[in-house]
Amino acid sequence: MTTLRLDKWLWFARFAKTRSLAAKLCSGGLVSVGGAAVVKPGHLVRLGDVVTVEAGHTVRRVTVLALGDRRGPPAEARRLYAETEPRRARRDVDRATWLPLLDESANDAGSGRLAKDG
């Protein structure tokens, strides 16, 4: 076997608790292979592919070392990939989008609340 469906591989490698959750990660745009966003769970992965997964509050970037043929224990799952860089907190990756800069002039003076846009 030289290729495997991405959702299956994510499930085997324990990036998702169920295969349907792995499929939702793919269709939700939270997974990329080789830097290109994947939207189909049936996307094929090969040995050596770099997979980036944004799950929960972390972003993980791994290289596919093996495809696997079952969902085994965690120790077996860790043999399917190698971390290419340390785990990063998702908020560190896209801090500009989740932490907007507040414009002080938009606040009502003294009320402690943001002004409503008209």
DSSP file (Angstrom, degrees, kcal/mol; ACC not computed):
  #  RESIDUE AA STRUCTURE BP1 BP2  ACC     N-H-->O    O-->H-N    N-H-->O    O-->H-N    TCO  KAPPA ALPHA  PHI   PSI    X-CA   Y-CA   Z-CA
    1    1 A M              0   0    0      0, 0.0    66,-0.2     0, 0.0     3,-0.1   0.000 360.0 360.0 360.0 124.7    0.0    0.0    0.0
    2    2 A T        +     0   0    0      1,-0.1    45,-0.5    44,-0.1     2,-0.3   0.592 360.0  33.4-109.0 -15.2    1.5    3.3   -1.1
    3    3 A T  E     -A   46   0A   0     43,-0.1     2,-0.3    41,-0.0    43,-0.2  -0.941  58.8-171.7-137.4 160.9   -1.3    5.7   -0.3
    4    4 A L  E     -A   45   0A   0     41,-1.4    41,-2.7    -2,-0.3     5,-0.0  -0.990  37.8 -92.9-150.3 146.5   -4.1    6.0    2.3
    5    5 A R  E  >  -A   44   0A   0     -2,-0.3     4,-2.3    39,-0.2    39,-0.2  -0.337  34.8-129.2 -58.4 140.0   -7.1    8.2    2.7
    6    6 A L  H  > S+     0   0    0     37,-2.5     4,-2.8    35,-0.4     5,-0.2   0.896 106.0  52.6 -61.6 -43.6   -6.2   11.3    4.9
    7    7 A D  H  > S+     0   0    0     34,-2.0     4,-1.7     1,-0.2    -1,-0.2   0.885 110.8  48.4 -62.3 -37.2   -9.2   10.8    7.3
    8    8 A K  H  > S+     0   0    0     33,-0.3     4,-2.9     2,-0.2    -1,-0.2   0.916 111.8  49.0 -67.5 -43.0   -8.2    7.2    7.9
    9    9 A W  H  X S+     0   0    0     -4,-2.3     4,-2.8     1,-0.2    -2,-0.2   0.916 109.3  51.9 -64.5 -42.4   -4.6    8.2    8.5
   10   10 A L  H  <>S+     0   0    0     -4,-2.8     5,-2.9     2,-0.2     6,-0.9   0.876 112.8  46.5 -60.2 -37.1   -5.5   10.9   10.9
   11   11 A W  H ><5S+     0   0    0     -4,-1.7     3,-1.2    -5,-0.2    -2,-0.2   0.931 112.7  48.3 -70.6 -46.6   -7.7    8.4   12.8
   12   12 A F  H 3<5S+     0   0    0     -4,-2.9    60,-0.4     1,-0.3    -2,-0.2   0.895 112.7  49.0 -58.6 -40.6   -4.9    5.8   12.8
   13   13 A A  T 3<5S-     0   0    0     -4,-2.8    -1,-0.3    -5,-0.2    -2,-0.2   0.420 115.6-118.5 -83.3   1.7   -2.4    8.3   14.0
   14   14 A R  T < 5S+     0   0    0     -3,-1.2    -3,-0.2     2,-0.2    -2,-0.1   0.821  75.2 130.1  65.4  36.6   -4.8    9.5   16.8
   15   15 A F  S   <S+     0   0    0     -5,-2.9     2,-0.3     1,-0.2    -4,-0.2   0.612  79.4  31.2 -85.5 -15.7   -5.2   13.0   15.7
   16   16 A A  S    S-     0   0    0     -6,-0.9    -2,-0.2    -5,-0.1    -1,-0.2  -0.994  74.2-136.1-141.0 145.7   -9.0   12.4   16.0
   17   17 A K  S    S+     0   0    0     -2,-0.3     2,-0.3    -3,-0.1    -1,-0.1   0.825  91.5  23.4 -71.5 -31.7  -11.0   10.2   18.2
   18   18 A T  S  > S-     0   0    0      1,-0.1     4,-1.7    -4,-0.0     5,-0.1  -0.900  77.3-119.9-131.0 161.8  -13.3    8.9   15.5
   19   19 A R  H  > S+     0   0    0     -2,-0.3     4,-2.1     1,-0.2     5,-0.1   0.853 114.8  56.0 -69.5 -32.8  -12.9    8.7   11.7
   20   20 A S  H  > S+     0   0    0      2,-0.2     4,-1.9     1,-0.2    -1,-0.2   0.874 106.8  50.0 -67.9 -34.4  -16.0   10.9   11.2
   21   21 A L  H  > S+     0   0    0      2,-0.2     4,-2.0     1,-0.2    -1,-0.2   0.870 108.7  52.9 -67.8 -35.9  -14.2   13.6   13.4
   22   22 A A  H  X S+     0   0    0     -4,-1.7     4,-1.7     2,-0.2    -2,-0.2   0.899 108.4  50.3 -63.7 -39.9  -11.1   13.2   11.2
   23   23 A A  H  X S+     0   0    0     -4,-2.1     4,-2.8     1,-0.2     5,-0.2   0.878 108.6  52.2 -65.3 -37.9  -13.3   13.8    8.1
   24   24 A K  H  X S+     0   0    0     -4,-1.9     4,-1.7     2,-0.2     6,-0.2   0.861 105.3  55.0 -67.7 -35.2  -14.7   16.9    9.7
   25   25 A L  H  <>S+     0   0    0     -4,-2.0     5,-2.3     2,-0.2     6,-0.4   0.921 112.2  44.6 -59.8 -43.1  -11.2   18.2   10.3
   26   26 A C  H ><5S+     0   0    0     -4,-1.7     3,-1.7     1,-0.2     5,-0.3   0.960 116.0  43.3 -67.0 -52.0  -10.5   17.8    6.6
   27   27 A S  H 3<5S+     0   0    0     -4,-2.8    -1,-0.2     1,-0.3    -2,-0.2   0.714 108.2  61.7 -70.9 -18.0  -13.7   19.3    5.3
   28   28 A G  T 3<5S-     0   0    0     -4,-1.7    -1,-0.3    -5,-0.2    -2,-0.2   0.428 114.4-114.4 -84.9   0.9  -13.5   22.1    7.8
   29   29 A G  T < 5S+     0   0    0     -3,-1.7    -3,-0.2     9,-0.4    -2,-0.1   0.722  82.3 122.2  76.6  21.4  -10.2   23.3    6.3
   30   30 A L      < +     0   0    0     -5,-2.3    24,-2.6    -6,-0.2     2,-0.4   0.385  60.7  65.3 -96.8   3.5   -8.2   22.5    9.4
   31   31 A V  E     -B   53   0B   0      7,-0.5     7,-2.5    -6,-0.4     2,-0.3  -0.976  57.0-178.1-128.2 138.9   -5.7   20.1    7.6
   32   32 A S  E     -BC  52  37B   0     20,-2.2    20,-2.8    -2,-0.4     2,-0.5  -0.986  12.6-154.2-133.2 148.7   -3.2   20.8    5.0
   33   33 A V  E >  S-BC  51  36B   0      3,-2.4     3,-1.5    -2,-0.3    18,-0.2  -0.983  82.4  -9.8-123.2 120.7   -0.8   18.4    3.1
   34   34 A G  T 3  S-     0   0    0     16,-3.3    -1,-0.1    -2,-0.5    17,-0.1   0.788 129.6 -56.5  63.7  28.1    2.4   19.8    1.7
   35   35 A G  T 3  S+     0   0    0     15,-0.4     2,-0.5     1,-0.2    -1,-0.3   0.320 114.6 112.6  87.9  -8.4    1.2   23.3    2.4
   36   36 A A  E <  S-C   33   0B   0     -3,-1.5    -3,-2.4     1,-0.0    -1,-0.2  -0.853  72.0-115.9-101.3 131.1   -2.0   23.0    0.4
   37   37 A A  E     -C   32   0B   0     -2,-0.5     2,-0.4    -5,-0.2    -5,-0.3  -0.340  26.0-145.3 -63.7 141.7   -5.3   23.1    2.3
   38   38 A V        +     0   0    0     -7,-2.5    -7,-0.5     1,-0.1    -9,-0.4  -0.922  25.7 169.6-110.9 132.9   -7.3   19.8    2.0
   39   39 A V        +     0   0    0     -2,-0.4    -1,-0.1     1,-0.1    -7,-0.0   0.466  61.3  72.7-118.5  -6.8  -11.1   19.9    1.9
   40   40 A K    >   -     0   0    0      1,-0.1     3,-1.7   -14,-0.1   -34,-0.2  -0.939  66.0-149.3-113.5 127.9  -11.8   16.3    1.0
   41   41 A P  T 3  S+     0   0    0      0, 0.0   -34,-2.0     0, 0.0   -35,-0.4   0.748  96.9  65.7 -62.6 -22.1  -11.4   13.5    3.6
   42   42 A G  T 3   +     0   0    0    -37,-0.2   -19,-0.0   -36,-0.2   -38,-0.0   0.378  69.3 131.0 -83.4   5.2  -10.5   11.2    0.7
   43   43 A H    <   -     0   0    0     -3,-1.7   -37,-2.5   -38,-0.1     2,-0.4  -0.348  60.4-122.0 -57.0 136.0   -7.3   13.1   -0.1
   44   44 A L  E     -A    5   0A   0    -39,-0.2     2,-0.3   -38,-0.1   -39,-0.2  -0.674  23.2-158.8 -89.5 134.9   -4.5   10.5   -0.4
   45   45 A V  E     -A    4   0A   0    -41,-2.7   -41,-1.4    -2,-0.4     2,-0.3  -0.847   7.7-166.5-108.8 149.7   -1.4   10.8    1.8
   46   46 A R  E >   -A    3   0A   0     -2,-0.3     3,-1.8   -43,-0.2    18,-0.2  -0.810  37.9 -74.9-126.5 166.4    1.9    9.2    1.0
   47   47 A L  T 3  S+     0   0    0    -45,-0.5    18,-0.2    -2,-0.3     3,-0.1  -0.420 119.2  25.5 -60.8 135.5    5.1    8.5    2.9
   48   48 A G  T 3  S+     0   0    0     16,-2.9    -1,-0.2     1,-0.3    17,-0.1   0.271  85.8 138.8  92.4 -11.0    7.1   11.7    3.3
   49   49 A D    <   -     0   0    0     -3,-1.8    15,-2.8    15,-0.1     2,-0.6  -0.382  51.8-131.6 -65.2 144.5    4.1   14.0    3.1
   50   50 A V  E     - D   0  63B   0     13,-0.2   -16,-3.3    -3,-0.1     2,-0.5  -0.897  25.3-166.6 -99.8 119.0    4.0   16.9    5.6
   51   51 A V  E     -BD  33  62B   0     11,-2.9    11,-2.9    -2,-0.6     2,-0.5  -0.909   7.4-163.1-111.5 129.7    0.7   17.2    7.3
   52   52 A T  E     -BD  32  61B   0    -20,-2.8   -20,-2.2    -2,-0.5     2,-0.5  -0.959   9.9-172.7-113.1 126.4   -0.4   20.2    9.3
   53   53 A V  E     -BD  31  60B   0      7,-3.0     7,-2.9    -2,-0.5     2,-0.8  -0.976  15.9-161.6-124.6 127.0   -3.4   19.7   11.6
   54   54 A E  E     + D   0  59B   0    -24,-2.6     2,-0.5    -2,-0.5     5,-0.2  -0.874  29.9 160.7-104.1  97.9   -5.1   22.5   13.6
   55   55 A A  E >   - D   0  58B   0      3,-1.5     3,-2.0    -2,-0.8     2,-0.2  -0.973  57.4 -32.6-124.8 131.0   -7.0   20.6   16.3
   56   56 A G  T 3  S-     0   0    0     -2,-0.5    -2,-0.0     1,-0.3     0, 0.0  -0.456 123.6 -27.4  64.3-127.9   -8.3   22.1   19.5
   57   57 A H  T 3  S+     0   0    0     -2,-0.2    33,-3.9    33,-0.1    34,-0.4   0.220 122.5  79.1-104.8  13.1   -5.9   24.8   20.6
   58   58 A T  E <   -DE  55  89B   0     -3,-2.0    -3,-1.5    31,-0.3     2,-0.5  -0.864  61.0-147.6-124.7 157.0   -2.8   23.4   18.9
   59   59 A V  E     -DE  54  88B   0     29,-2.6    29,-1.9    -2,-0.3     2,-0.4  -0.990  19.7-169.1-118.7 126.5   -1.2   23.3   15.5
   60   60 A R  E     -D   53   0B   0     -7,-2.9    -7,-3.0    -2,-0.5     2,-0.5  -0.962   8.7-166.6-121.1 134.1    0.8   20.2   14.8
   61   61 A R  E     +D   52   0B   0     24,-0.5    23,-2.5    -2,-0.4    24,-1.0  -0.975  21.6 166.9-120.3 118.4    3.1   19.7   11.8
   62   62 A V  E     -DF  51  83B   0    -11,-2.9   -11,-2.9    -2,-0.5     2,-0.5  -0.891  33.2-129.4-132.6 157.8    4.2   16.2   11.1
   63   63 A T  E     -DF  50  82B   0     19,-2.7    19,-1.8    -2,-0.3     2,-0.5  -0.923  32.1-118.2-106.3 133.2    5.9   14.1    8.5
   64   64 A V  E     + F   0  81B   0    -15,-2.8   -16,-2.9    -2,-0.5    17,-0.3  -0.586  37.9 168.1 -73.9 118.8    4.2   10.8    7.5
   65   65 A L        +     0   0    0     15,-2.6     2,-0.3    -2,-0.5    16,-0.2   0.731  67.7   6.3-100.3 -30.9    6.6    7.9    8.2
   66   66 A A        -     0   0    0     14,-1.7    -1,-0.4     1,-0.1   -18,-0.0  -0.975  57.1-140.6-149.8 157.1    4.2    5.0    7.8
   67   67 A L        -     0   0    0     -2,-0.3   -55,-0.1   -66,-0.2    -1,-0.1   0.801  38.8-151.1 -92.4 -32.1    0.6    4.6    6.7
   68   68 A G        -     0   0    0      1,-0.1     3,-0.1    11,-0.1   -56,-0.1   0.107  15.9-133.2  79.6 161.1   -0.6    2.0    9.2
   69   69 A D  S    S+     0   0    0      1,-0.3     2,-0.3   -57,-0.1    -1,-0.1   0.301  80.2  17.5-133.7   4.2   -3.3   -0.6    8.7
   70   70 A R  S    S-     0   0    0    -62,-0.0     2,-1.0   -58,-0.0    -1,-0.3  -0.977  80.5 -97.8-163.1 166.1   -5.3   -0.3   11.9
   71   71 A R        +     0   0    0     -2,-0.3   -59,-0.1    -3,-0.1   -58,-0.1  -0.830  57.4 168.3 -92.0 105.1   -5.9    2.1   14.8
   72   72 A G        -     0   0    0     -2,-1.0     5,-0.0   -60,-0.4   -58,-0.0  -0.192  39.8 -51.8-103.4-164.7   -3.7    0.7   17.5
   73   73 A P    >>  -     0   0    0      0, 0.0     4,-2.1     0, 0.0     3,-0.7  -0.211  61.2 -98.7 -66.5 163.0   -2.4    1.9   20.9
   74   74 A P  H 3> S+     0   0    0      0, 0.0     4,-2.2     0, 0.0     5,-0.2   0.844 122.7  56.9 -54.4 -37.4   -0.9    5.3   21.2
   75   75 A A  H 3> S+     0   0    0      1,-0.2     4,-0.5     2,-0.2    -3,-0.0   0.896 109.5  45.6 -63.0 -38.4    2.7    3.9   21.1
   76   76 A E  H X4 S+     0   0    0     -3,-0.7     3,-0.8     1,-0.2     4,-0.2   0.875 110.6  54.1 -69.8 -38.0    1.9    2.3   17.7
   77   77 A A  H >< S+     0   0    0     -4,-2.1     3,-1.8     1,-0.2     4,-0.3   0.865 100.5  60.0 -65.3 -36.9    0.3    5.5   16.5
   78   78 A R  H >< S+     0   0    0     -4,-2.2     3,-0.8     1,-0.3    -1,-0.2   0.711  95.3  64.0 -66.3 -18.8    3.3    7.6   17.3
   79   79 A R  T << S+     0   0    0     -3,-0.8    -1,-0.3    -4,-0.5    -2,-0.2   0.578  88.8  70.2 -79.0  -8.8    5.4    5.5   14.9
   80   80 A L  T <  S+     0   0    0     -3,-1.8   -15,-2.6    -4,-0.2   -14,-1.7   0.649 107.8  21.3 -81.6 -14.7    3.2    6.7   12.0
   81   81 A Y  E <   -F   64   0B   0     -3,-0.8     2,-0.4    -4,-0.3   -17,-0.2  -0.954  60.2-141.4-149.2 163.9    4.7   10.2   12.1
   82   82 A A  E     -F   63   0B   0    -19,-1.8   -19,-2.7    -2,-0.3     2,-0.3  -0.999  31.9-116.0-128.5 134.2    7.5   12.5   13.2
   83   83 A E  E     -F   62   0B   0     -2,-0.4   -21,-0.3   -21,-0.2     4,-0.0  -0.528  22.6-167.9 -67.7 126.5    7.1   16.0   14.5
   84   84 A T  S    S+     0   0    0    -23,-2.5   -22,-0.2    -2,-0.3    -1,-0.2   0.701  75.3   4.4 -89.6 -20.9    8.7   18.4   12.1
   85   85 A E  S    S-     0   0    0    -24,-1.0   -24,-0.5    -3,-0.0    -1,-0.3  -0.972  95.2 -81.9-153.5 158.6    8.5   21.3   14.6
   86   86 A P        -     0   0    0      0, 0.0   -25,-0.1     0, 0.0    -2,-0.0  -0.203  58.6 -87.4 -61.7 154.6    7.3   21.6   18.2
   87   87 A R        -     0   0    0    -27,-0.1     2,-0.4   -29,-0.1   -27,-0.2  -0.333  47.1-155.5 -59.1 141.4    3.6   21.9   18.9
   88   88 A R  E     -E   59   0B   0    -29,-1.9   -29,-2.6    -3,-0.1     2,-0.3  -0.926  20.0-110.4-120.7 147.9    2.4   25.5   18.7
   89   89 A A  E >>  -E   58   0B   0     -2,-0.4     3,-1.2   -31,-0.2     4,-1.0  -0.586  26.1-130.7 -72.2 137.0   -0.6   27.0   20.4
   90   90 A R  H >> S+     0   0    0    -33,-3.9     4,-1.9    -2,-0.3     3,-0.6   0.855 106.3  60.3 -58.1 -36.0   -3.1   28.0   17.8
   91   91 A R  H 34 S+     0   0    0    -34,-0.4    -1,-0.3     1,-0.3     7,-0.2   0.793 100.8  54.9 -65.8 -26.2   -3.4   31.5   19.3
   92   92 A D  H <4 S+     0   0    0     -3,-1.2     3,-0.4     2,-0.2    -1,-0.3   0.796 106.5  52.8 -74.1 -27.4    0.2   32.1   18.6
   93   93 A V  H << S+     0   0    0     -4,-1.0    -2,-0.2    -3,-0.6     3,-0.2   0.944 126.4  17.6 -73.8 -49.2   -0.2   31.2   14.9
   94   94 A D  S >X S+     0   0    0     -4,-1.9     4,-1.5     1,-0.2     3,-1.1  -0.316  75.1 143.0-121.7  50.6   -3.1   33.5   14.1
   95   95 A R  H 3>  +     0   0    0     -3,-0.4     4,-1.9     1,-0.3    -1,-0.2   0.837  69.2  61.6 -57.7 -35.9   -2.9   36.0   17.0
   96   96 A A  H 34 S+     0   0    0      1,-0.2    -1,-0.3    -3,-0.2     5,-0.2   0.800 106.6  45.4 -65.1 -28.0   -3.9   38.9   14.7
   97   97 A T  H <4 S+     0   0    0     -3,-1.1    -1,-0.2     1,-0.1    -2,-0.2   0.826 118.9  37.4 -87.4 -31.2   -7.2   37.3   13.8
   98   98 A W  H  < S+     0   0    0     -4,-1.5    -2,-0.2     1,-0.2    -3,-0.1   0.632 117.4  50.1 -96.2 -12.1   -8.4   36.3   17.3
   99   99 A L  S  < S-     0   0    0     -4,-1.9    -1,-0.2    -5,-0.2     3,-0.0  -0.693  78.3-167.2-124.1  79.4   -7.0   39.3   19.2
  100  100 A P        -     0   0    0      0, 0.0     2,-0.5     0, 0.0    -3,-0.1  -0.311  26.8-111.8 -67.9 149.4   -8.2   42.4   17.4
  101  101 A L        -     0   0    0     -5,-0.2     2,-0.4     1,-0.0    -2,-0.0  -0.689  32.4-132.3 -80.1 127.5   -6.7   45.7   18.3
  102  102 A L        -     0   0    0     -2,-0.5     2,-0.8    -3,-0.0     3,-0.1  -0.651   7.5-135.8 -84.4 133.9   -9.3   47.8   20.0
  103  103 A D    >   -     0   0    0     -2,-0.4     3,-2.2     1,-0.2     4,-0.3  -0.805   9.7-151.8 -87.4 113.0   -9.6   51.4   18.8
  104  104 A E  G >  S+     0   0    0     -2,-0.8     3,-1.3     1,-0.3    -1,-0.2   0.785  93.0  63.4 -58.8 -28.0   -9.8   53.5   21.9
  105  105 A S  G 3  S+     0   0    0      1,-0.2    -1,-0.3    -3,-0.1     4,-0.1   0.673  92.1  65.4 -72.3 -14.0  -11.9   56.1   20.1
  106  106 A A  G <  S+     0   0    0     -3,-2.2     9,-1.7     2,-0.1    -1,-0.2   0.573  84.7  94.1 -82.8  -8.5  -14.6   53.5   19.6
  107  107 A N  B <  S-G  114   0C   0     -3,-1.3     2,-0.4    -4,-0.3     7,-0.2  -0.594  82.4-117.1 -85.2 143.7  -15.3   53.3   23.4
  108  108 A D    >>  -     0   0    0      5,-1.5     3,-1.2    -2,-0.2     4,-0.8  -0.658  45.1-102.6 -72.5 131.1  -17.9   55.4   25.1
  109  109 A A  T 34 S-     0   0    0     -2,-0.4    -1,-0.1     1,-0.3    -4,-0.0  -0.375  95.3  -8.3 -60.9 121.5  -16.1   57.6   27.6
  110  110 A G  T 34 S+     0   0    0     -2,-0.2    -1,-0.3     1,-0.1    -2,-0.0   0.302 107.8  97.6  81.2  -9.3  -16.4   56.3   31.1
  111  111 A S  T <4 S-     0   0    0     -3,-1.2    -2,-0.1     2,-0.2     3,-0.1   0.753  78.3-137.9 -86.2 -22.4  -19.0   53.5   30.4
  112  112 A G     <  +     0   0    0     -4,-0.8     2,-0.3     1,-0.3    -3,-0.1   0.562  69.3 103.8  77.9   6.7  -16.5   50.7   30.1
  113  113 A R  S    S-     0   0    0     -5,-0.3    -5,-1.5     3,-0.0    -1,-0.3  -0.859  77.2-105.9-120.3 156.1  -18.4   49.3   27.1
  114  114 A L  B     -G  107   0C   0     -2,-0.3    -7,-0.2    -7,-0.2     2,-0.1  -0.521  42.0-106.9 -75.0 146.0  -17.7   49.3   23.4
  115  115 A A        -     0   0    0     -9,-1.7     2,-0.3    -2,-0.2    -1,-0.1  -0.475  33.5-115.5 -71.0 144.2  -19.8   51.7   21.4
  116  116 A K        -     0   0    0     -2,-0.1     2,-0.4     2,-0.0    -1,-0.1  -0.653  26.6-120.1 -81.5 135.1  -22.5   50.1   19.2
  117  117 A D              0   0    0     -2,-0.3    -1,-0.0     1,-0.1   -11,-0.0  -0.657 360.0 360.0 -78.2 129.9  -22.0   50.6   15.5
  118  118 A G              0   0    0     -2,-0.4    -1,-0.1     0, 0.0    -2,-0.0   0.265 360.0 360.0 -54.3 360.0  -25.0   52.4   14.1
